[in-house]
């Protein structure tokens, strides 16, 4: 897919193995948005949505770690979804140990769906598997991060984030000096992505259609 970072190969350094992909001089999505005042946020976010929809419907994968840090920007200014270290097959069982990955990292937890955070502070509780629905939840958080330039729940510590998400709270609508930064359509879309019940979250193809017909999400991009 044109918005998925090309995979070149693997590297084995002994105890650890890594994935090799193309180097992108523009850095990740958040870095790019902060350094380009004339960027088209709507285009970039739609490109991310297209790549996630491709993973879900064609490739049969869930990404598992959607956030701006895992989206790189090409020399042509296009978004490329990468970092598939937590990706899993959609067909895998929720109880399959091979699909279970921990959400105890603070940065990842800020994008994690409520069902993934259950028991995340208890090392004896097995983490749950990622799903299409948890990817959708994280995508909503990625949109919020792209618009505000800050990670979700930026004013909260790790424990507070887990408590708020576990009690079905969502981040506040972003504002700057009292001015609302996110349009009504985009804010409504994010809220649907953050539905506490996974089954109430829209699939990525529905999100994609909503974004394509919407107005730009913000009045202007973050200044460098």
KEPA-854142 format. One record per residue (C-alpha): residue in one letter; residue number from 1; x, y, z. Coordinates in nm, 4 decimals. Layout:
<pts>
PT   code   pos          u          v          w
PT      A   NUM          X          Y          Z
...
</pts>
This chain:
<pts>
PT   code   pos          u          v          w
PT      X     1     0.0000     0.0000     0.0000
PT      X     2     0.1339     0.3438    -0.0894
PT      X     3     0.0930     0.4699     0.2679
PT      X     4     0.2531     0.1737     0.4438
PT      X     5     0.6272     0.2065     0.5089
PT      X     6     0.8116    -0.0407     0.2819
PT      X     7     0.9706    -0.3337     0.4643
PT      X     8     1.3268    -0.4139     0.3557
PT      X     9     1.4359    -0.6953     0.5846
PT      X    10     1.5518    -0.7907     0.9325
PT      X    11     1.8696    -0.7503     1.1334
PT      X    12     1.9963    -0.9898     1.3992
PT      X    13     2.2324    -0.8381     1.6561
PT      X    14     2.2350    -1.1374     1.8873
PT      X    15     1.9790    -1.1204     2.1671
PT      X    16     1.7572    -0.8814     1.9722
PT      X    17     1.6181    -0.8743     1.6202
PT      X    18     1.4966    -0.5688     1.4333
PT      X    19     1.2993    -0.4716     1.1247
PT      X    20     1.4690    -0.2649     0.8535
PT      X    21     1.2773    -0.0025     0.6559
PT      X    22     1.3516     0.3087     0.4525
PT      X    23     1.4914     0.6121     0.6334
PT      X    24     1.2607     0.9147     0.6273
PT      X    25     1.4381     1.2483     0.6722
PT      X    26     1.1165     1.4289     0.7665
PT      X    27     1.0856     1.2202     1.0808
PT      X    28     0.7561     1.1144     1.2297
PT      X    29     0.4168     1.2756     1.1836
PT      X    30     0.4277     1.4845     1.5002
PT      X    31     0.7745     1.6200     1.4187
PT      X    32     0.6647     1.7026     1.0656
PT      X    33     0.3499     1.8852     1.1755
PT      X    34     0.5458     2.0943     1.4244
PT      X    35     0.8025     2.2011     1.1647
PT      X    36     0.5686     2.2697     0.8710
PT      X    37     0.3225     2.5530     0.9238
PT      X    38     0.1762     2.5052     0.5753
PT      X    39     0.1020     2.1342     0.6128
PT      X    40    -0.2266     1.9736     0.5122
PT      X    41    -0.3308     1.7898     0.8272
PT      X    42    -0.6466     1.6533     0.6723
PT      X    43    -0.4523     1.4899     0.3876
PT      X    44    -0.1989     1.3326     0.6215
PT      X    45    -0.4587     1.1981     0.8649
PT      X    46    -0.6648     1.0555     0.5783
PT      X    47    -0.3525     0.8815     0.4483
PT      X    48    -0.3036     0.7217     0.7901
PT      X    49    -0.6689     0.6141     0.7901
PT      X    50    -0.6241     0.4599     0.4446
PT      X    51    -0.3248     0.2584     0.5617
PT      X    52    -0.5065     0.1289     0.8712
PT      X    53    -0.8141     0.0410     0.6655
PT      X    54    -0.5854    -0.1514     0.4290
PT      X    55    -0.4348    -0.3458     0.7194
PT      X    56    -0.7786    -0.4322     0.8564
PT      X    57    -0.9588    -0.5238     0.5336
PT      X    58    -0.6939    -0.6446     0.2890
PT      X    59    -0.3862    -0.7540     0.4841
PT      X    60    -0.5829    -0.9061     0.7721
PT      X    61    -0.3743    -0.7399     1.0437
PT      X    62    -0.4275    -0.5069     1.3346
PT      X    63    -0.1453    -0.2588     1.3925
PT      X    64    -0.1513    -0.2544     1.7715
PT      X    65     0.0462     0.0653     1.8331
PT      X    66    -0.1080     0.3548     1.6411
PT      X    67     0.0340     0.6961     1.7322
PT      X    68     0.2064     0.9820     1.5525
PT      X    69     0.5508     0.8487     1.6461
PT      X    70     0.4817     0.5402     1.4342
PT      X    71     0.3827     0.7356     1.1231
PT      X    72     0.6721     0.8683     0.9146
PT      X    73     0.6563     1.1353     0.6453
PT      X    74     0.8200     1.0894     0.3046
PT      X    75     1.0169     1.3468     0.1069
PT      X    76     0.6988     1.4152    -0.0907
PT      X    77     0.5112     1.4981     0.2298
PT      X    78     0.3024     1.1810     0.2452
PT      X    79     0.2265     0.9730     0.5548
PT      X    80     0.3690     0.6207     0.5804
PT      X    81     0.2497     0.3908     0.8577
PT      X    82     0.5310     0.1910     1.0147
PT      X    83     0.6472     0.0159     1.3328
PT      X    84     0.4628    -0.3144     1.3088
PT      X    85     0.6303    -0.4606     1.6164
PT      X    86     0.2945    -0.5090     1.7922
PT      X    87     0.0867    -0.6032     1.4869
PT      X    88    -0.1105    -0.9286     1.4946
PT      X    89    -0.3297    -1.1330     1.2646
PT      X    90    -0.6976    -1.0443     1.2882
PT      X    91    -0.7885    -1.4140     1.2847
PT      X    92    -0.5872    -1.4895     1.5988
PT      X    93    -0.7846    -1.5736     1.9112
PT      X    94    -0.8039    -1.3142     2.1874
PT      X    95    -0.6668    -1.5808     2.4210
PT      X    96    -0.3772    -1.6766     2.1948
PT      X    97    -0.0573    -1.5927     2.3904
PT      X    98     0.1162    -1.5005     2.0642
PT      X    99    -0.1163    -1.2034     2.0178
PT      X   100    -0.0955    -1.0687     2.3717
PT      X   101     0.1268    -0.7661     2.4219
PT      X   102     0.1549    -0.5531     2.7297
PT      X   103     0.0234    -0.1985     2.7582
PT      X   104     0.2353    -0.1042     3.0562
PT      X   105     0.4447     0.1511     2.8699
PT      X   106     0.3237     0.5003     2.9612
PT      X   107     0.3270     0.6423     2.6080
PT      X   108     0.1449     0.3446     2.4585
PT      X   109    -0.1126     0.3472     2.7396
PT      X   110    -0.2238     0.6965     2.6406
PT      X   111    -0.3510     0.5549     2.3113
PT      X   112    -0.4861     0.2268     2.4482
PT      X   113    -0.8523     0.1282     2.4542
PT      X   114    -1.0178     0.0613     2.7923
PT      X   115    -1.0319    -0.3141     2.7351
PT      X   116    -0.6524    -0.3208     2.6865
PT      X   117    -0.5834    -0.1251     3.0045
PT      X   118    -0.7777    -0.3666     3.2250
PT      X   119    -0.5339    -0.4835     3.4911
PT      X   120    -0.2420    -0.3044     3.3250
PT      X   121    -0.0994    -0.2059     3.6658
PT      X   122    -0.1065    -0.5671     3.7829
PT      X   123     0.1869    -0.7725     3.6493
PT      X   124    -0.0038    -1.0954     3.7219
PT      X   125    -0.2875    -1.0047     3.4825
PT      X   126    -0.2343    -1.1226     3.1256
PT      X   127    -0.2739    -0.8414     2.8708
PT      X   128    -0.5552    -0.8732     2.6171
PT      X   129    -0.5044    -0.8957     2.2435
PT      X   130    -0.5259    -0.5990     2.0105
PT      X   131    -0.8260    -0.5864     1.7779
PT      X   132    -0.9561    -0.3749     1.4923
PT      X   133    -1.1661    -0.1945     1.7515
PT      X   134    -0.8663    -0.1119     1.9707
PT      X   135    -0.6887     0.0202     1.6604
PT      X   136    -0.9894     0.2466     1.5946
PT      X   137    -0.9708     0.3789     1.9512
PT      X   138    -0.5998     0.4512     1.9083
PT      X   139    -0.6621     0.6188     1.5723
PT      X   140    -0.8915     0.8685     1.7444
PT      X   141    -0.6108     0.9445     1.9894
PT      X   142    -0.3657     0.9812     1.7007
PT      X   143    -0.5951     1.2421     1.5438
PT      X   144    -0.6083     1.4312     1.8731
PT      X   145    -0.2291     1.4200     1.9026
PT      X   146    -0.1833     1.5433     1.5450
PT      X   147    -0.4121     1.8400     1.6018
PT      X   148    -0.2846     1.9458     1.9452
PT      X   149     0.0824     1.8580     1.9060
PT      X   150     0.0646     1.6834     2.2441
PT      X   151     0.0092     1.3199     2.3446
PT      X   152    -0.3405     1.2334     2.4696
PT      X   153    -0.4005     1.3132     2.8359
PT      X   154    -0.0834     1.5253     2.8344
PT      X   155    -0.1707     1.6855     3.1700
PT      X   156    -0.2255     1.3485     3.3419
PT      X   157     0.0179     1.0961     3.4873
PT      X   158     0.0167     0.7290     3.3935
PT      X   159    -0.2077     0.6104     3.6770
PT      X   160    -0.4551     0.8927     3.6218
PT      X   161    -0.4829     0.8027     3.2524
PT      X   162    -0.5667     0.4422     3.3375
PT      X   163    -0.8271     0.5518     3.5925
PT      X   164    -0.9934     0.7987     3.3566
PT      X   165    -1.0040     0.5628     3.0604
PT      X   166    -1.1276     0.2807     3.2823
PT      X   167    -1.4180     0.4971     3.3985
PT      X   168    -1.5206     0.5746     3.0385
PT      X   169    -1.3817     0.9300     3.0359
PT      X   170    -1.2406     1.0849     2.7185
PT      X   171    -0.9914     1.3689     2.6699
PT      X   172    -1.1321     1.7230     2.6617
PT      X   173    -1.1989     1.8890     2.3280
PT      X   174    -0.8810     2.0756     2.2298
PT      X   175    -0.8803     2.4535     2.2590
PT      X   176    -0.6228     2.7318     2.2390
PT      X   177    -0.6864     3.0558     2.4270
PT      X   178    -1.0539     2.9669     2.4442
PT      X   179    -1.0800     2.8923     2.0707
PT      X   180    -1.1949     2.5429     1.9721
PT      X   181    -0.9273     2.3789     1.7571
PT      X   182    -1.1194     2.0769     1.6247
PT      X   183    -1.4248     2.1032     1.4011
PT      X   184    -1.7569     1.9523     1.5106
PT      X   185    -1.7410     1.6711     1.2535
PT      X   186    -1.3906     1.5653     1.3509
PT      X   187    -1.4647     1.5871     1.7239
PT      X   188    -1.7759     1.3733     1.6809
PT      X   189    -1.5703     1.1205     1.4853
PT      X   190    -1.3098     1.1043     1.7631
PT      X   191    -1.5775     1.0534     2.0267
PT      X   192    -1.7200     0.7618     1.8292
PT      X   193    -1.3715     0.6111     1.8069
PT      X   194    -1.3471     0.6389     2.1853
PT      X   195    -1.6712     0.4553     2.2619
PT      X   196    -1.6205     0.2516     2.5781
PT      X   197    -1.7809    -0.0546     2.4201
PT      X   198    -1.5640    -0.1840     2.1323
PT      X   199    -1.8655    -0.2847     1.9246
PT      X   200    -1.9880     0.0751     1.9116
PT      X   201    -1.6709     0.2046     1.7448
PT      X   202    -1.7004     0.2625     1.3692
PT      X   203    -1.4868     0.0517     1.1337
PT      X   204    -1.2020     0.2277     0.9564
PT      X   205    -1.3785     0.2341     0.6188
PT      X   206    -1.6637     0.4341     0.7747
PT      X   207    -1.4159     0.6684     0.9437
PT      X   208    -1.2368     0.7154     0.6125
PT      X   209    -1.5560     0.8142     0.4323
PT      X   210    -1.6406     1.0615     0.7100
PT      X   211    -1.2993     1.2263     0.6928
PT      X   212    -1.2948     1.2554     0.3138
PT      X   213    -1.6212     1.4536     0.3001
PT      X   214    -1.5428     1.6691     0.6035
PT      X   215    -1.3949     2.0152     0.6187
PT      X   216    -1.0354     2.0474     0.7454
PT      X   217    -1.0099     1.9546     1.1153
PT      X   218    -0.8450     2.2786     1.2280
PT      X   219    -0.8254     2.6422     1.1278
PT      X   220    -0.4457     2.6336     1.0937
PT      X   221    -0.1511     2.4036     1.1532
PT      X   222     0.0785     2.4203     1.4530
PT      X   223     0.3412     2.6878     1.4010
PT      X   224     0.7062     2.5755     1.4027
</pts>
